[in-house]
């Protein structure tokens, strides 16, 4: 079993179940969230705060987090591969 990763505000997920962590600012990301809401497979771990990352699991669940993708991926266990997709336009504006 994988290690639990803190995704903010006391919420944790199993590191073995993560497929990707993506930035929520693109139109396809927003469509992904809406589609998952329609299917009942969204887990909101943002505690009502602004969603800054979307975690996609191997079971098809979409988990919303108020932490940045970089923060979550830095907590990922060493030696594991993780796909982190970051919107480059967002980084250029900062």
MDAnalysis code that builds the backbone (N, CA, C; Angstrom):
import MDAnalysis as mda
import numpy as np

u = mda.Universe.empty(282, n_residues=94, atom_resindex=np.repeat(np.arange(94), 3), trajectory=True)
u.add_TopologyAttr("name", ["N", "CA", "C"] * 94)
u.add_TopologyAttr("resid", np.arange(1, 95))
u.add_TopologyAttr("resname", ["UNK", "UNK", "UNK", "UNK", "UNK", "UNK", "UNK", "UNK", "UNK", "UNK", "UNK", "UNK", "UNK", "UNK", "UNK", "UNK", "UNK", "UNK", "UNK", "UNK", "UNK", "UNK", "UNK", "UNK", "UNK", "UNK", "UNK", "UNK", "UNK", "UNK", "UNK", "UNK", "UNK", "UNK", "UNK", "UNK", "UNK", "UNK", "UNK", "UNK", "UNK", "UNK", "UNK", "UNK", "UNK", "UNK", "UNK", "UNK", "UNK", "UNK", "UNK", "UNK", "UNK", "UNK", "UNK", "UNK", "UNK", "UNK", "UNK", "UNK", "UNK", "UNK", "UNK", "UNK", "UNK", "UNK", "UNK", "UNK", "UNK", "UNK", "UNK", "UNK", "UNK", "UNK", "UNK", "UNK", "UNK", "UNK", "UNK", "UNK", "UNK", "UNK", "UNK", "UNK", "UNK", "UNK", "UNK", "UNK", "UNK", "UNK", "UNK", "UNK", "UNK", "UNK"])
u.atoms.positions = np.array([
    [0.841, -1.178, 0.000],
    [0.000, 0.000, 0.000],
    [0.884, 1.239, 0.000],
    [0.439, 2.232, -0.742],
    [1.188, 3.473, -0.839],
    [1.031, 4.331, 0.399],
    [1.833, 5.298, 0.456],
    [1.819, 6.238, 1.561],
    [0.706, 7.261, 1.349],
    [0.153, 7.797, 2.426],
    [-0.865, 8.829, 2.328],
    [-0.194, 10.182, 2.119],
    [-0.763, 10.977, 1.221],
    [-0.246, 12.302, 0.918],
    [-1.276, 13.322, 1.369],
    [-0.822, 14.332, 2.102],
    [-1.690, 15.410, 2.544],
    [-1.972, 16.328, 1.355],
    [-3.262, 16.513, 1.046],
    [-3.632, 17.402, -0.063],
    [-4.242, 18.703, 0.458],
    [-4.049, 18.950, 1.740],
    [-4.492, 20.203, 2.330],
    [-5.671, 20.058, 3.259],
    [-5.650, 20.831, 4.343],
    [-6.747, 20.933, 5.301],
    [-7.145, 19.592, 5.898],
    [-6.152, 18.768, 6.182],
    [-6.385, 17.491, 6.840],
    [-6.841, 16.374, 5.928],
    [-6.924, 16.614, 4.641],
    [-7.346, 15.593, 3.679],
    [-6.124, 14.870, 3.136],
    [-6.232, 13.542, 3.033],
    [-5.107, 12.735, 2.552],
    [-5.603, 11.708, 1.547],
    [-4.732, 11.359, 0.593],
    [-5.061, 10.339, -0.393],
    [-3.900, 9.362, -0.523],
    [-4.220, 8.172, -0.998],
    [-3.231, 7.123, -1.197],
    [-2.376, 7.458, -2.422],
    [-1.072, 7.515, -2.250],
    [-0.165, 7.891, -3.339],
    [-0.193, 6.906, -4.501],
    [-0.527, 5.637, -4.240],
    [-0.573, 4.637, -5.308],
    [-1.747, 4.839, -6.261],
    [-2.738, 5.587, -5.858],
    [-3.952, 5.769, -6.660],
    [-3.880, 6.970, -7.598],
    [-2.872, 7.817, -7.440],
    [-2.760, 9.035, -8.249],
    [-2.243, 8.706, -9.648],
    [-2.970, 9.195, -10.651],
    [-2.543, 9.053, -12.036],
    [-1.891, 10.345, -12.507],
    [-2.510, 11.496, -12.178],
    [-1.973, 12.789, -12.613],
    [-2.463, 13.896, -11.693],
    [-1.695, 14.984, -11.672],
    [-2.094, 16.197, -10.968],
    [-2.047, 17.305, -12.008],
    [-3.183, 17.978, -12.214],
    [-3.239, 18.990, -13.261],
    [-3.721, 20.333, -12.718],
    [-3.421, 21.368, -13.474],
    [-3.825, 22.720, -13.147],
    [-5.280, 22.917, -13.577],
    [-6.122, 23.533, -12.766],
    [-7.548, 23.660, -13.086],
    [-7.911, 24.866, -13.955],
    [-6.943, 25.612, -14.445],
    [-7.242, 26.874, -15.113],
    [-7.572, 26.776, -16.592],
    [-7.424, 25.620, -17.196],
    [-7.730, 25.492, -18.619],
    [-9.177, 25.050, -18.816],
    [-9.699, 25.314, -19.994],
    [-11.072, 24.913, -20.320],
    [-11.252, 23.387, -20.250],
    [-10.307, 22.581, -20.766],
    [-10.479, 21.125, -20.643],
    [-10.526, 20.658, -19.179],
    [-9.759, 21.309, -18.307],
    [-9.783, 20.948, -16.887],
    [-11.148, 21.250, -16.282],
    [-11.703, 22.400, -16.630],
    [-13.033, 22.756, -16.118],
    [-14.095, 21.796, -16.633],
    [-13.962, 21.378, -17.898],
    [-14.909, 20.396, -18.447],
    [-14.768, 19.052, -17.742],
    [-13.530, 18.671, -17.411],
    [-13.285, 17.435, -16.676],
    [-13.985, 17.467, -15.320],
    [-13.873, 18.587, -14.613],
    [-14.533, 18.716, -13.315],
    [-16.044, 18.613, -13.471],
    [-16.610, 19.329, -14.457],
    [-18.059, 19.299, -14.652],
    [-18.545, 17.907, -15.008],
    [-17.810, 17.225, -15.864],
    [-18.181, 15.860, -16.244],
    [-18.152, 14.927, -15.038],
    [-17.134, 15.062, -14.212],
    [-17.017, 14.224, -13.015],
    [-18.130, 14.554, -12.019],
    [-18.507, 15.830, -11.912],
    [-19.628, 16.203, -11.033],
    [-20.912, 15.556, -11.509],
    [-21.124, 15.575, -12.827],
    [-22.325, 14.959, -13.400],
    [-22.386, 13.466, -13.111],
    [-21.232, 12.810, -13.064],
    [-21.155, 11.374, -12.799],
    [-21.081, 11.051, -11.316],
    [-20.927, 12.078, -10.487],
    [-20.830, 11.861, -9.041],
    [-19.483, 11.336, -8.593],
    [-18.443, 11.650, -9.346],
    [-17.118, 11.131, -9.002],
    [-16.127, 12.221, -8.600],
    [-16.636, 13.377, -8.149],
    [-15.771, 14.456, -7.670],
    [-15.695, 14.393, -6.153],
    [-14.488, 14.545, -5.649],
    [-14.266, 14.651, -4.206],
    [-13.637, 16.015, -3.983],
    [-14.341, 16.879, -3.248],
    [-13.853, 18.240, -3.036],
    [-13.052, 18.302, -1.751],
    [-11.734, 18.340, -1.894],
    [-10.846, 18.438, -0.745],
    [-10.343, 19.857, -0.535],
    [-10.985, 20.818, -1.204],
    [-10.527, 22.204, -1.108],
    [-11.138, 22.944, 0.075],
    [-12.096, 22.322, 0.743],
    [-12.752, 22.926, 1.908],
    [-13.351, 24.288, 1.570],
    [-13.905, 24.438, 0.366],
    [-14.554, 25.678, -0.035],
    [-13.612, 26.754, -0.536],
    [-12.336, 26.479, -0.557],
    [-11.375, 27.456, -1.054],
    [-11.184, 27.287, -2.563],
    [-10.462, 28.214, -3.169],
    [-10.226, 28.149, -4.603],
    [-9.455, 26.878, -4.959],
    [-9.929, 26.172, -5.971],
    [-9.255, 24.964, -6.437],
    [-8.001, 25.348, -7.203],
    [-6.854, 24.835, -6.750],
    [-5.592, 25.133, -7.410],
    [-4.980, 23.910, -8.085],
    [-5.523, 22.719, -7.806],
    [-5.055, 21.525, -8.504],
    [-6.162, 20.491, -8.564],
    [-6.068, 19.669, -9.593],
    [-7.001, 18.564, -9.796],
    [-6.185, 17.289, -9.779],
    [-6.582, 16.356, -8.938],
    [-5.891, 15.065, -8.839],
    [-6.793, 14.020, -9.480],
    [-6.253, 13.293, -10.427],
    [-7.000, 12.246, -11.102],
    [-6.491, 10.913, -10.592],
    [-7.428, 10.037, -10.199],
    [-7.054, 8.744, -9.631],
    [-7.265, 7.620, -10.639],
    [-6.706, 6.469, -10.337],
    [-6.836, 5.319, -11.226],
    [-8.258, 4.773, -11.279],
    [-9.097, 5.134, -10.318],
    [-10.494, 4.695, -10.318],
    [-11.397, 5.675, -11.065],
    [-10.820, 6.765, -11.589],
    [-11.590, 7.748, -12.328],
    [-12.143, 8.872, -11.474],
    [-11.851, 8.858, -10.189],
    [-12.294, 9.951, -9.328],
    [-11.452, 11.195, -9.593],
    [-12.094, 12.343, -9.436],
    [-11.434, 13.631, -9.604],
    [-11.461, 14.311, -8.244],
    [-10.277, 14.596, -7.719],
    [-10.154, 15.192, -6.392],
    [-9.666, 16.623, -6.546],
    [-10.386, 17.551, -5.924],
    [-10.030, 18.963, -5.987],
    [-9.261, 19.343, -4.741],
    [-8.204, 20.124, -4.922],
    [-7.384, 20.546, -3.793],
    [-7.080, 22.036, -3.895],
    [-6.931, 22.679, -2.748],
    [-6.579, 24.094, -2.695],
    [-5.069, 24.300, -2.726],
    [-4.298, 23.221, -2.796],
    [-2.838, 23.330, -2.881],
    [-2.404, 23.331, -4.342],
    [-1.279, 23.966, -4.622],
    [-0.729, 23.980, -5.977],
    [-0.235, 22.587, -6.373],
    [-0.263, 22.269, -7.682],
    [0.240, 20.967, -8.135],
    [1.680, 20.709, -7.696],
    [2.513, 21.754, -7.701],
    [3.916, 21.600, -7.308],
    [4.033, 21.183, -5.843],
    [3.177, 21.722, -5.003],
    [3.199, 21.400, -3.576],
    [2.829, 19.943, -3.353],
    [1.779, 19.501, -4.015],
    [1.342, 18.108, -3.856],
    [2.392, 17.151, -4.406],
    [2.934, 17.456, -5.584],
    [3.932, 16.551, -6.171],
    [5.203, 16.498, -5.337],
    [5.530, 17.573, -4.635],
    [6.722, 17.551, -3.775],
    [6.524, 16.640, -2.571],
    [5.298, 16.346, -2.228],
    [4.997, 15.452, -1.108],
    [4.924, 13.990, -1.531],
    [5.016, 13.757, -2.822],
    [4.932, 12.404, -3.364],
    [6.168, 11.613, -2.951],
    [6.014, 10.319, -2.619],
    [7.164, 9.517, -2.165],
    [8.287, 9.469, -3.198],
    [9.515, 9.530, -2.740],
    [10.673, 9.454, -3.614],
    [10.696, 8.110, -4.335],
    [11.101, 8.136, -5.585],
    [11.203, 6.905, -6.359],
    [9.950, 6.554, -7.137],
    [8.857, 7.265, -6.922],
    [7.623, 7.021, -7.667],
    [7.531, 8.014, -8.814],
    [6.994, 7.557, -9.946],
    [6.783, 8.451, -11.073],
    [5.397, 9.068, -10.938],
    [5.311, 10.349, -11.235],
    [4.047, 11.060, -11.160],
    [3.977, 12.044, -12.309],
    [2.853, 12.043, -13.008],
    [2.647, 12.983, -14.104],
    [2.064, 14.268, -13.531],
    [2.797, 15.350, -13.630],
    [2.311, 16.653, -13.184],
    [2.249, 17.560, -14.386],
    [1.055, 18.025, -14.689],
    [0.861, 18.900, -15.835],
    [0.551, 20.283, -15.290],
    [1.396, 21.241, -15.639],
    [1.256, 22.598, -15.135],
    [1.026, 23.532, -16.314],
    [0.043, 24.396, -16.200],
    [-0.272, 25.346, -17.251],
    [0.842, 26.393, -17.322],
    [1.620, 26.388, -18.388],
    [2.765, 27.283, -18.525],
    [2.350, 28.752, -18.582],
    [1.178, 29.046, -19.127],
    [0.725, 30.440, -19.191],
    [0.563, 31.006, -17.784],
    [0.079, 30.200, -16.866],
    [-0.118, 30.640, -15.481],
    [1.229, 30.992, -14.861],
    [2.252, 30.181, -15.119],
    [3.571, 30.428, -14.568],
    [4.179, 31.698, -15.148],
    [3.950, 31.960, -16.445],
    [4.510, 33.135, -17.084],
    [3.946, 34.435, -16.524],
    [2.714, 34.401, -16.039],
    [2.061, 35.594, -15.515],
    [2.473, 35.937, -14.098],
    [3.142, 35.035, -13.421],
    [3.510, 35.271, -12.022],
    [4.829, 35.983, -11.896],
])
